[in-house]
């Protein structure tokens, strides 16, 4: 299992970049796998709310699921996103974190959608 502190650290970085509108940086950070900067931008722009930073103690993490028999180790993470208008919103982001280097989980954004 990937260390929980590392998961929280990486999710905090990804959520921060998302809230700050750094979609090109997110695309680079995720090695251009899965969602592109334009797809991320579209998902956020289509939602009728202004993203804000969630409480830093949770970063909006709703669920962490260990992906069994994955090599290298990997987890799926569901993150509730927060808006100025709603607080915790029904918009969520799904990530996969893969520990390609010991202690360093690398993110992939799988989806951003309304739950």
ABEGO torsion letter per residue (X at the ends): XBBAAAAAAAAAAAAAAAAAGBAAAAAAAAGGBEBBAAAAAAAAAABBBBBBBBBAAAGGBABBBBBBGBOBBBBBBBBBBBBAAAEBBABBBBBBBBBABBGBBBBBBABBBBX
